[in-house]
């Protein structure tokens, strides 16, 4: 396992971002936006203070999706790839980092790891 971690550090030695996309039914979009604006940051701030990740950003699409784009994206930035394992523990309890109230409004539809290039 240490050898694999070493190899991953060679591939992703710098900041790593995780993008989590969410979709909500049209009737839940306003409530989900309010949840992301008012409720989610409190928990995200706690996780950031606990050094689960380095920083986060929440992006919400202005218009009801007419294509495959998600309604919202959570961007988490980690210091390195190994730190993403901390998020896996959260995912096991709270898919997409959403509480049960958040999951009642929207569902995570993708989770992507990406290396920051610039």
Secondary structure, DSSP 8 states (H G I E B T S, - for coil): -HHHHHHHHHHS-S-EEEEEEEEE-GGGHHHHHHIIIIIHHHHHHHHHHTTS-SEEEEEE-SS--SSS--SEEEEEEESSGGGHHHHHHHHHHSGGG--HHHHTTEEEEEEEEEE---
